[in-house]
Amino acid sequence: MHQDAHEFLNFLLNELVDILEKEDQAAKKEGGTSSPSEKIVNGPKNPQANGVQNEPLVTWVHKNFQGILTNETRCLRCETVTARDEAFFDLSLDIEQNSSITSCLKNFSSTETLNAEDKFFCDKCRSLQEAQKRMKIKKPPHILVIHLKRFKYIEQLGRYKKLSYRVVFPLELKLSNTVEDADSEYSLFAVVVHVGSGPNHGHYVSLVKSHNHWLFFDDENVEMIDESAVQTFFGSAQEYSSNTDHGYILFYESLCANKS
C-alpha cells in the first residue's frame, strides 16, 4: 500500500499516545495508583473533588514532540487581543520557489488582515470587525518536526501536483521571528525525502545523523554520506528538473540545555 509519510507520522504518534494512555489506565486499575512512569513525568497528583478527572497523561511522545501554538487576533476597532492556544506535533509550512525554512517560518507567523467577508466577530464590540491575525509558537517542542507542503492541489489541472521548489534547510536553525518569548536554537538530525515526480507514486528515503555522522537509509540499504550531501535534497531551482529527490519532513532537535 502507498502511504504518505506525513500522514503516517501523525498516525504513528497518535497511535503511540493511545497505547501509552491505555497501558497507564490498565496499570491504575491493577494497582489503584498512578504508574511509576506517570509520577516521574507529571510529579505526584492529588485526586480532585467532585469526581473531576486528573489532567491527561503526559507521555514521552508529548515530552519530545508536542509544542503549543498561540493564535492571536487583534480587533482593529477596540484593540482587544483574543488568544487561543493549540497543541501541535508538527508544523506544516507552505513553500515557495528558492526560499528557505527561515523564510517559510516567517510567512507562517506573518500578520494577516481579516476584512470584507472574512471579518472577525469581536466579543467586546459585539459585532463583526476588521482584525489582524497571527500565529506564533508559544512553547517550542524539544523535537521540532517541519512538514514541507510539497503536494498542492492545482485547480486548473484538477489534481495534486508535486512542488519541486528549492527550499534550503540549515543544519542549525533559530526560531527568532516565530517564537513568542526568546530565540530557540535547533539542530537538524533527520530528513525524510520524497523521491518521485508526483504525489500518487514514488519512494521515501531518509537521512539520519548519528554519532556526528550522516547515514542514508534506502529500504534495507544503509550507507554513510558526507554532510554536504544534505544540500542535494533542497529541491530544484528550475520548475522542470531531472532531480526528483526532495526534502519532505525535517526533524530538528532543541539545543537548549534546560529541556522542559
Stockholm file with secondary structure:
# STOCKHOLM 1.0

chainA/1-260         MHQDAHEFLNFLLNELVDILEKEDQAAKKEGGTSSPSEKIVNGPKNPQANGVQNEPLVTWVHKNFQGILTNETRCLRCETVTARDEAFFDLSLDIEQNSSITSCLKNFSSTETLNAEDKFFCDKCRSLQEAQKRMKIKKPPHILVIHLKRFKYIEQLGRYKKLSYRVVFPLELKLSNTVEDADSEYSLFAVVVHVGSGPNHGHYVSLVKSHNHWLFFDDENVEMIDESAVQTFFGSAQEYSSNTDHGYILFYESLCANKS
#=GR chainA/1-260 SS CCCCHHHHHHHHHHHHHHHHHHHHHHHHHHHSSCCHHHHHHHCCCCCCGGGCCCCCCCCHHHHHHCEEEEEEEEETTTCCEEEEEEEESCEEECCCTTEEHHHHHHHHTCCEEECGGGCEEETTTTEEECEEEEEEEEECCSEEEEEECCEEEETTTTEEEECCBCEECCSEEECTTTBSSSCCEEEEEEEEEEESSSSSSCEEEEEEEETTEEEEEETTEEEEECGGGGGGGSCBSSSSCSCCEEEEEEEEEECCSSCC
#=GC SS_cons         CCCCHHHHHHHHHHHHHHHHHHHHHHHHHHHSSCCHHHHHHHCCCCCCGGGCCCCCCCCHHHHHHCEEEEEEEEETTTCCEEEEEEEESCEEECCCTTEEHHHHHHHHTCCEEECGGGCEEETTTTEEECEEEEEEEEECCSEEEEEECCEEEETTTTEEEECCBCEECCSEEECTTTBSSSCCEEEEEEEEEEESSSSSSCEEEEEEEETTEEEEEETTEEEEECGGGGGGGSCBSSSSCSCCEEEEEEEEEECCSSCC
//
